[in-house]
Amino acid sequence: MRRLLLLLLGLLLLHQGHCFEFVIDGEWEDDSQSDVEVPPGRHKRAVLTSEEQEDFEAIRGDDITVKSYKMESRITSRFAHTTVRSSVVNSASAAQSIGFNVQIPKRAFITNFTMNVNGIIFVGSVKEKTVARNLYAQARARGKAAGIVRANSQDMETFKTEVHVPPGSHIEFELHYQEMMTRRLGFYEHTLYLQPGRLVPQFQVDVYIYEPKGISTVESPNTLGSQFSDDIKVTSSKDKAHVVFKPSLQQQRKCENCSGSAVDGVFTVKYDVTRDGNAGELQVSDGHFVHFFAPSNMSPLPKNIVFVIDVSGSMWGVKMKQTVEAMQAILDDLTIDDHFSIVDFNHNVRCWNEELVHGSSIQVTDAKKYIQNIKPNGGTNINEALMRAVQMLVRASNQGMIDPRSVSMIILVSDGDPTVGEIKLSTIQKNVKRVMREEFSLFSLGIGFDVDYDFLERIALENRGMAQRIYANHDAAEQLRAFYSQVSSPLLRRIDIQFPEDAVSDVTQNRFDKYFSGSELVVAGKVLPSESDTLTSFTTAAAARLDITLETEADTAQLDVELSKQQHSFTGFARQMWAYITVKQLISERSLAPTAVKKRKITQQIMALAVEHQFVTPLTALLVESEDATERLLADSPRDPKHGCCSGMGGGPPSNGRTPVPIVYQRPPWVQVSTLAPPMQVEKGELEWSLPLPLPQSLPPRINIVDNDPHFIVHLPTSNMDVCFNIDSKPGHILNLVSDAGAGLVVNGQLIGSKKLHKNHLSTYFGLISVYYQPDGLSVTIGTDGISMTDGSNNHTFTWGATAEISQDGVRISIVKNSHVTVTVNNDIQVMVLLHRVWKKNPVGVDFLGIYIPNTNQYSPLVHGLIGQFSREPEVSVHDVHEGVDPLKKEATMEVKGNQLLVTRGWQKDYRRDKRRGSNIYCWFIHNSGKGFIDGHYTDYIVPNLHSFLQTP
């Protein structure tokens, strides 16, 4: 944990005969030792005792009047700027010290602190630590002392300072800090710690949220007590939300006549955003971009987990009890597709099972009994335990026991430093790094404060994982379970978010080892000047049995226009978020730097960015000066942060332990044109890890079409003729279009009806199209609200809101945003489905689909169906062309399949190039639902479900 978050050094101030001073409690950090490894046990850990926690007050003083205490957070696109203001008067008859204390999230950066003490205004600015110290030293001889900040909870740290002022003095405090919201388990959570310690006439908390794409849900669960259940107000619209907590003086009282405040606890706002699709959300503002990636509705990847549990003597009692309780629940979460084992260690290392086993109920039950019977004792041999765990994964991989697309991880739970075997931390770190494979990840959980958390964090980040401290109290089991929940459902591996060449620069980490359900990956960077008014991103990833390529784009000016209209938005969010992510990643990279030279280079980068963007980091300080620069305070931050980079549970930096130079690719050719090119071959089960696959070529100009309500257009290439007919069926009926038992392929469509009758006729349209490929058990279902893909065990859903490319075995799906989907099977068969949107308030029309199937599809001789039967082109002749009842439509006689049919010359529409007006295709129209032209009656083509093959005699 952090030893200090902020250190304020102050001075004696003389002004108008009044005297006030700042009180010191703390020590300087010696940067000269920053590049030297500190031996285990040498870290000082400043922790508030339980009594100090209970006695915490935001404003501290014996006889003071707190006139106001206000907290305001402005969250824009997941980035929060929080301001804490308080106005205090020393009502005592003597001089006294008045404290201003604020608990802030560990992941936040303080950006400013100002004070107005009896009219003397102190304004802060962030500077390199050495520069700030030198400036401070010029005034220090006139001063005495300052304040301290110490960590005292799981997620918060305390900014704490005191000012000694004469009676009647008026002080105004104002603190600013910024943080990026991290998505966990499907929500962003913003927390504010409220503990004024006294009644405040003007007490108010405001949280303003603006999310350009929309807010799907927002809530503020009441954790402050039942008496405030009606005092937290939440109002929201499509893209904005306001949460306010403004209890009156009477409402703040613990009881009707009490003078103590009942406001004591954490104020929480939870929300999530509206997502158009799995391609992510790309935002551009103020010359910077931020790409948010949080796909859902996908089947999880199987897991291979080795739990490595410390059972040394120090785990005796509550720690072990809580660990056992958590492991019982965690083991129950395993599925039959998962593999697992357990390694427990003290001075010796033992394995519940030497091999990974399936997560069956029998194995889980046996593992739970094993965990229950553990008796902690002895020393701590972390090195050998981790070596054994890695060997177990390597052996399972070499023997082909685990799915190559599964996620393999080691979860280490320990409460102490190594005492047996290899005890040098740097050697253990090197050993683990040497044996870990690229596809393995290590997650570290440190219980309590005796463990060297910095070490656990380093080995986790270096091996594509993350670390978390578990606080050894009554809810440690819940903390362990919550952590496991975050990593228990991996959806994607090897995620790569790319941008066009010469469009961006200074991109943050854009390759991630894995993505977990309910989290979010975030990439940011600078947008280079360009003539184009759009920025495009391309995301490739591997899911369960399939590879995906996703495309999204953003207008480079639109968001700034919208932000200027918002009263409570944070207009500089993109610029600050890019700097925030970059600094966090550099700090993480610095902790893993292999040489002192590399570390110094990274240090300079961090300091330059922190000064430019006004972040108080471990390497910068906040110099708070009076307006004439003669009176100075200094705010200093600790050397190493608690939580480094790794937003979105992305598995940490790449295997070399360093954030890579972002790889920026040239724009793939399929971005610039709507035509589709031949696909690349992908072997069955092979993991695709390259540039995005090109979209398939556009279909031929003459093609078989089923569109509108529904009009069939059959193209006969030998006769160079198009024949049309309608099918008048009922909503809910499923019509077979292609049924090829030889190829194992079926294409079916389900009809939907218009909203109401029009001219005494209920129009029908295709609302669902299914392409089912039996050899792989793979089904693609396309509806007006989205596209789903299932193989019986895995289900994935995509929306129309993003361009995407998905491939699994021999089936490829190409989605063009809000336009069409092309399904290609074994490069032999293509089906394109066109999306038609109607005005939502249209009193009659509904959204529907059109189907476009080329004659060049290579079916087997067994193919049939309303369209499939015409792959064997019948002989057709048309004669006796004459004027019809409608002078604009000629009539004729058609001879086909031994039938003579009266046909009418007319036209239907091909909507591929113009979905609004379409282009005319002239054809001979056959009446009575194609009777005589199709085999049998159209009712013969009604099938029971979307996967049904046509039953042929």
N, C-alpha and C positions, 0 to 999 in steps of 0.2 A: 504494500500500500504506500501511498505517498507519505513521506515524512512531514513535509510542509506543503501547503498549497500557496500561501501568500505570506510574506514577511514585510511588515511595515516598520521602517525606522524613521523616527521623527526628531523634532528639535524643540527647543524652548522658543516660544514666540512672545514678543513684547509688542503690544499695540495699545495705544491710548491709555497707558497705565494699567491695562489689564494683563493678567498672566494666565496662559494655559499651556499645557505640555502633553506630550504623548508618551505613553508608558511602554517600555520594552519587555518582551518575554520571548526569547528566541535566539537563534544564532545564525551567523552567515554560513553559507555553503562554500567550500573551497573548490573552485573550478579547476585548480591545478591538479586535482586528483580525478578529474572527470574521465580521463582515458585509462585509468588504472583499475583493474578488477579489485573489488572490495571483497575480502575474505568473508565466508559465511559467518553470520552471527554478529557482524560489525554494524549492521544497519540499526539506527535508532528508530523506534516506532512510537510516534506520539499518538496516543489513543485516549480519548476522554473516558473517564470512568463512568459507571452507570449513574453515580450521584451527579457528576458534572452534566451528563446528558439530561437528567431530569431537571437540573437547575438552569438549563439553557434558556436565555431570553434574548430576543432580537434587540431590544434596547435595555441596557443595564444602567441602573443608578438608584440611589436610595430615596431621593426626594426630587423627582423630575416630573415634568408634564410632557407626555408624548402627544403632540397635537395631531399628528397624522402618520399613518404607515400604509404605503400603497405599493403594490406590485403589479406590473403590467408586462405581459408577454405578447409579442407580435410574431406569429408563426406564419411564414410564407414559404410554400413549397418545401415543407419539412425542416426549414431552418428557423430557429427561434432567437429573437433578441429580447432579453429580459431586463427590465429596469426596476430597481428597488429604491424607493424614496421614503425618507422619514424626516419629520420636523420635530425637534425636541427643545425644551426649555429647562434650564437648571433652576428649579423652584426653591432650592435649599438656600439657607442663609449663609452658607459657606461654600468655598470652592470644592469641587469634587470631580471624580472621574466618571465619565459617561461612555458606555460601551455601545458600539454598533456592530451587530453580529448577523451575518447572513449565511445560511447554508445553501450551497450551490451544487449542482450535479458534478460528479468527478470528471465527466467527459467535457464539461464546459470550459471555455476560455474567458477569463475576465478581460474586458476591453476598456474599461475606464472606471475610475472612482473619483468623485468630486466632493468637496465639503465647502460649506459656507459657515464660518465661525465668526459670529459677531461682525459680519460684513467683509471679512477677509475670505476671498474665494480661492480655493485650491483646485486646479484643473489638471487632470492626468494626461500623460502621453507615454506610450510604450517605447522603450529604447533598449539597445543591447545592454546586457547586464553591467559590463565594465564601464560603459559610457555613463549609465545612470548612477553607478556608484561614485564615479569621479565627480559628477555634478553635485551629488548629495554631499560628498566629503567637504565641499567648499563651505557648506553651511553647518556641518555636523557639530563643529566646536561650540556652536551656540545652543545645541540641543542636548536632550538627555536620552530619549528612549522611544520605543515603538510597541507594536503588537505582534500577535502570532495567529496562525491558522492551523488547526489540527483536525484530522479526520475522526469522525465519530459515528459513522453509520455505513451501511452497505453501499449506498448510492450517492451519498452527500459528503461534502467537506465544508468546513466552516471558515468563512472570511470573518476575522475577529480583530477589532481594534478598539482602543480607548482614547479619549481626549479629556484632559484635565482642564476644567474651565471655571471661571469665577461665578459667583451667584448672579442670576438674572441673564446669563448668557443664552443666546439662541443659536442652535446648531442645526444645519440641514445636511443630511447625508444622501448621497446618490451613487449607487453601484450599478454597473452595466456588465452583462456577460452574454455570450453567444454559444449556441450548441446546435448540432444537427440531430434531428429526431431519428432514432434508430427503430426500425420496425421489428417487432418480436411477436411471434404467434398471432400475426394478422392485425396488429395494432401499433400505432405510434402512441407513446405515453409521455406526457409532459408533467413534471412534478415540481411543485413549489412548497417549500417547507414553511409552515406558519406556526410561529410560537412567539407572539409579541410579549408574553409575560405580564401583561397589564392591559387594562381597558384603554381603548384608543377611540377618541371621538370620531375621527375620520379614518376608518379602516376599510380598505377596498382592494380586491383582487380582480384584475381583468385579463382574460386570455382571448386574443383575437386570432382567428385562423383564416387564412386565405389560401385555397388550393385551386389553381386555374382550371384543372380538369374536373373538379367537383369533389364534394365530401360525401362519402357513402354512409358514414355513421359517426356520431360524436356523442360522448357522454362524459359526465363528471360524477363518478360514484362518490357518495358521501362517506368519507372515512373520518370525519371530524366529530361525529356524535349525532344522536337522533335529534337533538334540539335544533340542528342546522339543516334538517332534511328538506325544509321548504325555502331555504335561503340561498341555495345555489341555483342560479337561473341559466339555462342553456337555450339560446336562440340560434337557428341556423337556416340558411337558404341553400341553393344549389352549390355554391362555391365558397360561401363564407359562414363562419360560426363565431359566436361571442358567448363566452362563459364568464359570468360575474358572480362574485361573492362579496356582499356588502352588508354585513350584520350591523344592526344599530348597537348603541352602547348597552342598552338593556339586553339585547339578544346575546351579547358577548359574555354576560355575567354567568358564572357557574351556577348561581341560584338567584332568586329574585332580589335578595338583599346583599349578595356577595360582592366583594370588591375585586375578586380575582377573575381572570379571563378564562373562559372555556375553550377559546380558540387555541388548539394545541395539536398539531399533527401535519400530515402531508396532504396537500391539495393536489388532486390528480385530474388531468384531462386526457381521455383516450379517444382516438379517432382513427379512421382510415379513409382512403381516397377512392374515388371512382376510377376504374381502369377500363379503357376501351378494349384492350386485348392483351395478349401475352407478349407483344413486341416491346412493351415498356412505354415510358413517357419521356419525351425529349423536350426540354425547355431551354429557351435562349433569352438572355437578358443581360444588359449592361456589358456586352462584349464577351460574355461567358456562357457556357452551356452546362446543363446538368442532365444526365440520363439516368432515370430511375427504372430498374428492372425487377419486377416482382410477379412472375407468372404464377398461375394457379390452375386448378382443374386438370392436373396431370397426375398420373400414377407415380407413386414414390419408387425410387430405385431400391433394390434389395441392399441390406447392410451386412457387413461383417465386422463384428465388434469384439475386441478383447478388453474386458474390464480389468484394470490393474489397481488393486486396492491395498493400501497401507494398513497393516494389522500389527504395527509395532506397539510397544507398551504405552506410548503417549496417546494412542487412540482409545484407550480404555475408558469406559463410562459413556457419557452422553454422545461423544463423537461417533463411537462404534454403533451405538444404538440407533442413532439417526441415519448412519450410512446403511445399516442393515434394513431399516424401514424403507429408505429410498430405493434400495436395490430390489426389494420385493416388488414394488410398483413398476420399476424400470423393466425387470425381466418379464413381467406380465404383458408389456407392450410389444415384445418381440413377436414376429410372425413366422410362419413355416418357411417363408422365403429368405428369412434372415439366418445368418450363422453367427455363433458367439462362443466365447469361453471366458473363464475367469482365472486371473493370476493374482494370488495374494502373497504379500511379502512382509517380512520383518528382517531379521538378519539372514533368514533363509528365504528361498523362493519356492512356492508350491503352485501347482496348477490343478484346478478342478477337473479339467480334461485336457490332455496334451494336444488334442486336435480340435479344430472348430467343428461345431455340431449344429444341426438345424434347430431353429427356435420352436420345436414342437412342445406340446404341453407336458410330455413326459420329461424331456430334458430340462425344461424350465422348472418343473417341480423339484427335480433332483438338485438343480443349481441353487434354488432357494433354500433347500435344507442345508446345503453346504455352507452357504453364507450365514445361516442362522447359528451354526455351530462354531463359528470362528471365535477364538479367544485371544485378544490382543496381548502381545508380550514381545520383548526383545528389542533389537535395534532396527535400523532402516537401511535397506539395500536397494535403493532406487535403480541404480545402473543395471544390475543383473535382472531385475524385474522387467524393465523396459526391453532389454535385449531378448528375453524369453518371449515377450509379447510380439515383438517384430518377427522373430523366427517362426512363430506360430502362423502369422499372416503370410509370410514368404512361402512356407511349406504348403499351405492350403492353395496359394496361387500357382505354385509350380506343379502341383498335382492336379490342377484343373478343377478343384472342388468348388470354386466360387465363380459366379457370373462375371465376365470381363467388364460388364457395365455396372457392376455393383460398387458400393462405396465402402472402403475399408478404413476402419478407425480404431485408435487406441484411446481409451478414456482412463486417465490416471487420477486417482483420488489419494491425496497424501496430506499429512499435517505437520511434517517436519523436514529438516535438512538431512541428507544422507549421513549415516554414522558408521556404516559397515561396507566393506568392499571399496569400490572407487568412491571417494568422497569429494574429489575436486570437481566443482560444478562445471568448469569450462571443459574438462575432459569428458564428463558425462554428456554434455551438450554435443561435443564432437562425435562421441560414440553413437549417439542416437541418430545424428545427422548422417553418419556414414552408412548405417544399415537400413534406414528408412527408404522405401521405394517412393517414386513420384506419385503413385496412386494411393499411398497411405497418408493418413492424417493423425495428428496427435492433439488431444484436448486435455488440458490440465485443470484440475480443480484443487485449490489449496484451502484446506480447512484451518481456520484460526489464524493466529499471527506469529506462530513459531516457525512456520514454513517460509522459505525464501521465495516470495511471490514473484519477484523479478526474474528469477531463474526459471520458474514454471512458465512464465509468460514468454520468455525467450525461446525455450525449446518447443513451445506450442506454435508460436508465430513462424519459427524457422521450418516447421514441418506441417504447414498448411492447416493449422488449427487455431485455436484460441484458448485463452485461460480465463478463469473466473475465481474470485475468492469466495469461499463459503464461510459464513460466520457461524461459529460454533455456539448456537443457542437453541432455543426450543423449536425453531422452524428450519433447522439445517436440512432436514429431510425434504422439506418442501422446496428449498433452494436447489438441492441436487436434482429433484424431479423436474423443476422448472428449466434448469439448464439442459437436461436430457431432452425435454420436449422441443427445445429449439433445434436440436441436431438429429432428432429421431426420424425425420421425414425428408430425406434428400430427394429433390426432384430432378436436378440437372447436374451434369458434370462438364468440365472443361468449357466454361462459358467464355466467349471472346466477343467483346463489343468494339466494333471497328468504325472508323470514320473516313470519309474521302480524303485523299491526299490534298495538301495545300488548303484545307478547309479549317483545320484546328491545330492547336499547339498546346504544349504543357499539359498533356492529358494525364490524369491520375491513373492509378492501377485499373487496367481494362481487361485483364485476364484473371479469371477466378477458377479455382479448382472445383468448387461445387456451390450449389445453391440449395438452401433448405426452405421448405414450405413455411409461409408466414413471415419470411424475412424480406430483405430487399438489398439488391446490389446497386451501388451508386458510383457513377463515373462522371467526372467534371473536367473542364478544360477551358481554354480560351478559343474564341472564334476569330479566325483571321479575316481581314477585309476581303470581300468578294463581290462580284456582280450579281451573284445568285442571292435570292431572298429566302432560300430554304437551306436547312442543314439536315443531312440524312445520316442515320446510324444503321449499322448492320450487326446483328447479333447471331452468332452460331453457338450451338450447344448440343450435347448428347443427352437424351432422355432414355427412359426404359425402352429398349429395342428400337429406338428411332433417333434420327438426327434432324435437327431443325435449323432453319435460317430465317431470321425475322428482320424486317425493315420498318423503320419509323422515321418520320421527318417532322420538322418544326419550322414555322415562320420565324425569321430572325428579328422581326420588329414588332410582331403582334403583341407579345407578352408585355413589353415595356409600355405600350399604349394602354393595356388593361391595368397595369400596376399604377399608372398615373391617375387612374380614376378611383383607386381604392383608398379610403381614408386611413385605414389602420394596417396597411400592408408594409412589409419591410422591403423597400425598393432595391436595396443593394444585396439581396439574398444570394444571387448567383455568384457574384464576385467573392463574397465572404465564404460561401460554402466551398467554392473551389480552393480557397486559401486554407480553410479549416481542414478539409480532407488531405490536402497536400502536406500540411504541417504534421498532422497525425501520422501519415504514412512515413514521412521523413524521420520523425521521432522513433518510430518502430524500426526503420532501417538503420538508424544510428545505433540503437541498442544491439544490433546484430553485425555492426561493421567489423570486418576482419582485421583491419589495421588502424593504427592511430591516425595515419594520413587520411584515410577514407572517412574516419569519424570526424576529423576537423573540417573536412570539406562539407560534409552534411551539416555540421554545426553552423557553418557560415550561411548555408542555404536557409536553415530554420530561422536564424536570427534576422536575415534580410526580409523574409516573408512576414515574420511576426511583427517586425517594426512597421512594415508597409501597411499591414492590415490590423495593427493595434491589438495583438493577442499577447496576453501575459502567459508565457510558456516557461518550461524549465530553464530556458536560456535567455530570457528577456526579463525586464523589470518595468514596473509602472512608476514613473517619476511624477509625483503630484506636487505642483508648484503654485505658489501664489502668483498673482498677476504680474508682479514686478520681478518674479523669479528669484527673490531673496530668501523666501521661506520654502523649504522643500520637505516632502515626505517621499519614501521609497517603498514600493510594493514589489516584492521579489517572490518568485515561484520556485518550487522544488526542482531537482535535477531530472527525475524520471517520472513520467505520468503513470497513473494506475492503468489506464486503458489506452492502448496505443491505437492502431488503425483498425481495420477490419470491420467496417460497417456491413450490414447485410449478411453476416454469417458466411461470408464468401470463402472461408477456408484460409485466410491469411495470404501473405505474399507468396510468390512462386518459390520453387524449391531451393533456389539459391539464397533465399533469405532476404533478398533485396527487392524493392519495388522496381520493376523493369522499366527500361526506356519504352514508353508506349509505342506500339507498332501501329502505324497508320497506313492503311492500304489504299491503293487507287480504287476509285469507284468501280464496282463490278459492271460489266457491260449491260447486264439486264436491268440496271437502274435507269438507264437513259432511254430505253425503248420499251414499248409494251409488247413487243414480239417475244416469243419464247424459243430458246435454243436447245439442241439435243442434250439430254442429261448426262452427267458423268456416271460411270459404272461404280456401284457400291456393293461389295461382296456382302453376303448375308451375315449379319452380326458384326460387321466391321465398323469400327468407330471412325466417323468422319471428322477430321480435324484439319481443315484447310480453308481456303477462300470459299465464300458462299457458292453453292451450286447455281449455275445459270438456270433461269426459268425456261420451261419448254417452249418450242417454237409455236407460233400462232397456228390455228387450225386452217385447213385448206379453205379457199373462198367458197366452194360448193360443198355442201355438207348436209347431213340429216339433222333436222331441227324439230324440237317440240317446245313451243313457247306460247305465251299468252294463255287462252282459256279453253283447253290447250289445243293449239293448231299444230298438226303434224305436217312436216315438209320432208318428203323422201326424195333424195337425189339419186337418179339412175344414170350413172356416168356413161354406160355404153350407149344408151339412147339419148344422152345429153338432154335429159328431161327431168323436171321436178313435178312431183305428184303430191297433192295436199288432201288432207281430210281432217275432220274434227272428231273428237270423242266426247260424247255427251254422257258422262257418268255422274256419280254422286260424291259429295264430300266424304272423305274417309276411305274411299276405295283406293286400293293399291294396284297400280297397273304395271305389268312387266314390260320393260322396254327392250332389254337384252337378257337372254338366258342361254348360257353356254356351259352345258354340263361337261363338255370335253375340256374346256380351259378352266372350269371351276369358277366362272365369273357370272354375276347377275347384277343387273341395273334395274331398280324398281323406283317408282315415284308414287307418292301419296297425294291425293287431291284434297284441296281445301276449297271452301266456298266463299263467295263475296259476302259482304256484311248484310246485304238484303237484296231482294228482287229488283231487277231493273228491266222495265218493259215486260213484266210477268215472266222473267227468266232469271234463274240463279246461275251466275257464271261460276265455273270451277277452274282452279289453277293448281299447279304443282307447288306444294308447300314444303315437301321433304323429298330428297333424292338420296337413295342409298346405293353405294357401289360395294358389293361384297365379293371378296376374293377368298374362295374356300380353301385353297392349298395352305395359305398362311393363317386362316381363320380371322382374316383382317376385314374390318368393316369401316367404311367412311360414310358418315351420314351428314348430309348438307341440308341445313334449314335456313330460313330467313333470319334467324337470330344467332346462328353460329355454325361451326363445323366441328364434328366430333370424330374421333378415331379410336377404335377399340380392337383388341386382339383376343378378347376373352378374359385376360387377366389384367391388362393395363388399359386405362381409359385416359384420353387426352382431349381437351376441348380448346378450340381457338375461335376467336371472334372475326367478324368481317372488318374490324377496325384497324388491321395492320397487314401489310404485305408479308408473306411468310412462305417458307419452303420446308416441307417435312418429308423425310424419307424413312421407310422401314422395310427392310428386306427388299422385295421387288416392287413395292408400291411407293409412289411419290405423289405428294399433294402440293400444288402450287396455288397460293392464295394471293390475289391482287386486291389490295385494299378497296373495300366497298364496291367491287366490280364483279369478279368471277373467280371460280375455283376450277382448276384442271387436275383431274386424277389420272395418273399414268400407271399402268400395270405392266411390268416387265418390258417396258419400252415398246410394247406391241399394241396396246389398247389405250385409247384416250377418251375421256368423257369430260366435257366442259360444262359447268353449271353457272348460269348468269343470274345475278341478283337484280330484281326489280323492286325499287322502293316507290311507294306512293305517298302522297301527302297524308300525314297521320289523321287529319280531320276529314279525309275523304269519306263521304257518307256511304259509299258503295265498295270502292276498291280496297284491296288488301295487298301486302307485300307478297311476292311470289317468285318462282324460279323458272328459268328456261334451260333446256338441255340441248347441247350441241355435240353430235357424235359423228366423226369422220368415217367415210367409206373405206378408208385405208386401214382400219383396225383389222388385225390378224386374228380372227376367231377360228375355232375348230369347226369341222363340218357339222357339228351338232347344234350350232347356234340357232336360236329362234327368238321370238319376242316381237312386239309391235314394230321395233326398228331392226332388231337383229336378223329377222327373216330375210331382209332385203340385201344382206351381204351376198346372197345368191340372187343376182338380179334377174327378175322375170322378163320374159319377152313382152313388150308392150307396143301396140300400134294404135295410132289415133287417126280417124278419118271422118268424113262427112262433117267437116267444120262448117257451121252455119250461124246465122244471127240467132241470139237467144231472146228470152223475154226481156232481159235487160240489154238494151242496145250496146252498152259498154262491155258486155261480157258475152263472148261467143260460146256456143255449145258445140259438142262433138260426141262421137262414139269412140270409146276406148275398148280395145280387146286385150284382156290380160287374164292369165290363169284359166282360160276357157270361158271367161265371162265377157259379155258385152255390157258396158256401163255407159250411162249418160253422164257426161262430164261437162263442167263449166270452166271457161278460162277466167282466171282471176289472179289475185296476188296475195301473198302473205309477207310477213316481216322477218328480216334477220336483224337482230338488235345488237350484234357484237360490236359494231363500230359506232352506233348511235343508239343508246338505250332509250332515249326519249322519243325519237321519231322513227328509228329503224330505217332499213333500206328495203325496197321492194324486191321480192322474188316472184316472178310470174310462174304460175303453175296450173296444172289441170286439177280441178277440185272434184273429189269423189264424195257423193252424198251418203247419207245413212251410216255415219261413223265408219267410213272406209269399207263398207260391205262389198265383197267381190274383189277388192284389191288386197286386203289382208286375208290371211288364212283364217277361216272360220268366222266367228262373231267376236266383237270386241270384248264381250263378257268372258270369253275364254281366257282372256289375258289378265283377269282380276285374280290376284294371289292373296293368301292370308296374312303375310307379314313382309316386312322390308327385306328379309334375307331369303325369301322363298324363290326356288327355281320354278320355272314353268313346267307343269305336268303335261307331258306329251303322250299321245296314245301309243 
